Amino acid sequence: MIIGYLGKNSQFRFFCRLARGLPPAGAVRKATRRQGGYHPPMFSYRHAFHAGNHADVLKHTVLIAVLRHMVQKDAALTVFDTHAGAGLYRLDGDYAQTSAEAAEGFLKLVAAKPAEPFAPLLQDYLDLVAGFNKQGSHKVYPGSPFIIHQVIRERDRDKLKLFEIHPTDTKTLTANIAQLEAGRQIAILREDGFEGIKKFLPPPSRRALVFCDPSYELKTDYGRTVVMVADALQRFVTGTYAVWYPIIPRPEAHDLPKKLKTLANRAGKSWLGVTLTIKSSKLLQDDAGEVIRPGLPASGMFIINPPHTLKVGLQKAMPQLVELLKQDANATFTVESGG
Ligand SMILES: C[S@@+](CC[C@H](N)C(=O)[O-])C[C@H]1O[C@@H](n2cnc3c(N)ncnc32)[C@H](O)[C@@H]1O
């Protein structure tokens, strides 16, 4: 049970209702054409297509683990989600069914019968997602805003700040959050998260997590992530920064964790990098000679000022995650730390 004021079944109906608030794919395409003022290349990225994929499994497992540690200290905690998305997703909805990405991620994990019990970080992730669903059902998938809301303490909910720039996702996120008891306390900012965060740093609480999860659909997102973290470290060097990035054959993607590592080392701060690869990135051909794109093969999280418990937790979780999500012999993981 994750929300105290709702019973298990009504809680399930509650989250289904919220998640159903996502517009059908056709409506999104219409909205895209109508709103000419918005940055055009960004329009095609909708996280609803990707919800629950292997990248979400990695990033949300790490997000939960980082937050669990941070809420143990008595001091107030501020959380920034610079790229929040819509907040809740239906895995049986139009978007998710079109891409079927959750089948390679969360749904595969939840259906797995591991030889050993799930590692604690994975069990915690699975339990948290299960709390949004009726027992045995896996229709609702929480995005980072709802995951964060779930883990932080009630008294810190007025210090949760969600940035989302896409008009449709902002609307859906606002509607979803509004129905939470703490809805009015949570700040939803329809603005550029890279820029918008500056005015909040350092936060009065002096303890904060900055979770940065861009879509990287624009090549400039890689550089903007580095600039944002560099600027944020100057304003607030003791903050914890958690950045997700895709591992794809593109120089900017390979450079991003290296640049973040350099920033952490220069600031004299500890860091942790974790990657998950589930398959080869090579293009394949089907029997008719058509090229099959493999989809996203791998992704990583880079954390500056990570909790000291994170490395050990990930060293237990990652071999199991690879074993359960692997699609070919290229599946692997790395966990590195320094500083
Ligand atoms: C990968 S999704 C976020 C998923 C979410 N963090 C989660 O884990 O559930 C990236 C989101 O960032 C939004 N976005 C893109 N550029 C942005 C920007 N500059 N500032 C804020 N949001 C942005 C996109 O509309 C999209 O919803």
The ligand as an SDF file (V2000), in Angstrom:
LIG
                    3D

 27 29  0  0  0  0  0  0  0  0999 V2000
   13.0720   11.2030  -20.6210 C   0  0  0  0  0  0  0  0  0  0  0  0
   11.6500   12.1810  -20.4120 S   0  0  0  0  0  0  0  0  0  0  0  0
   11.4640   12.3210  -18.6770 C   0  0  0  0  0  0  0  0  0  0  0  0
   11.0440   11.0760  -17.9760 C   0  0  0  0  0  0  0  0  0  0  0  0
   10.9160   11.2320  -16.4780 C   0  0  0  0  0  0  0  0  0  0  0  0
   12.0820   11.8920  -15.9080 N   0  0  0  0  0  0  0  0  0  0  0  0
   10.7280    9.8930  -15.8000 C   0  0  0  0  0  0  0  0  0  0  0  0
   11.7280    9.2870  -15.3520 O   0  0  0  0  0  0  0  0  0  0  0  0
    9.5870    9.4470  -15.6960 O   0  0  0  0  0  0  0  0  0  0  0  0
   12.2370   13.7930  -20.8150 C   0  0  0  0  0  0  0  0  0  0  0  0
   11.1700   14.8650  -20.6700 C   0  0  0  0  0  0  0  0  0  0  0  0
   11.8070   16.1430  -20.7180 O   0  0  0  0  0  0  0  0  0  0  0  0
   10.9640   17.0430  -21.4060 C   0  0  0  0  0  0  0  0  0  0  0  0
   11.8770   18.1240  -21.8550 N   0  0  0  0  0  0  0  0  0  0  0  0
   12.6090   18.1700  -22.9850 C   0  0  0  0  0  0  0  0  0  0  0  0
   13.4100   19.2660  -22.9570 N   0  0  0  0  0  0  0  0  0  0  0  0
   13.1810   19.9070  -21.7840 C   0  0  0  0  0  0  0  0  0  0  0  0
   13.7370   21.0520  -21.1470 C   0  0  0  0  0  0  0  0  0  0  0  0
   14.6930   21.7740  -21.7540 N   0  0  0  0  0  0  0  0  0  0  0  0
   13.2910   21.3960  -19.9240 N   0  0  0  0  0  0  0  0  0  0  0  0
   12.3270   20.6640  -19.2920 C   0  0  0  0  0  0  0  0  0  0  0  0
   11.7610   19.5530  -19.8430 N   0  0  0  0  0  0  0  0  0  0  0  0
   12.1920   19.1770  -21.0630 C   0  0  0  0  0  0  0  0  0  0  0  0
   10.3330   16.2100  -22.4880 C   0  0  0  0  0  0  0  0  0  0  0  0
    9.1260   16.8070  -22.9130 O   0  0  0  0  0  0  0  0  0  0  0  0
   10.1210   14.8760  -21.7630 C   0  0  0  0  0  0  0  0  0  0  0  0
    8.8450   14.8250  -21.1810 O   0  0  0  0  0  0  0  0  0  0  0  0
  1  2  1  0
  2  3  1  0
  2 10  1  0
  3  4  1  0
  4  5  1  0
  5  6  1  0
  5  7  1  0
  7  8  2  0
  7  9  1  0
 10 11  1  0
 11 12  1  0
 11 26  1  0
 12 13  1  0
 13 14  1  0
 13 24  1  0
 14 15  1  0
 14 23  1  0
 15 16  2  0
 16 17  1  0
 17 18  1  0
 17 23  2  0
 18 19  1  0
 18 20  2  0
 20 21  1  0
 21 22  2  0
 22 23  1  0
 24 25  1  0
 24 26  1  0
 26 27  1  0
M  CHG  2   2   1   9  -1
M  END
$$$$
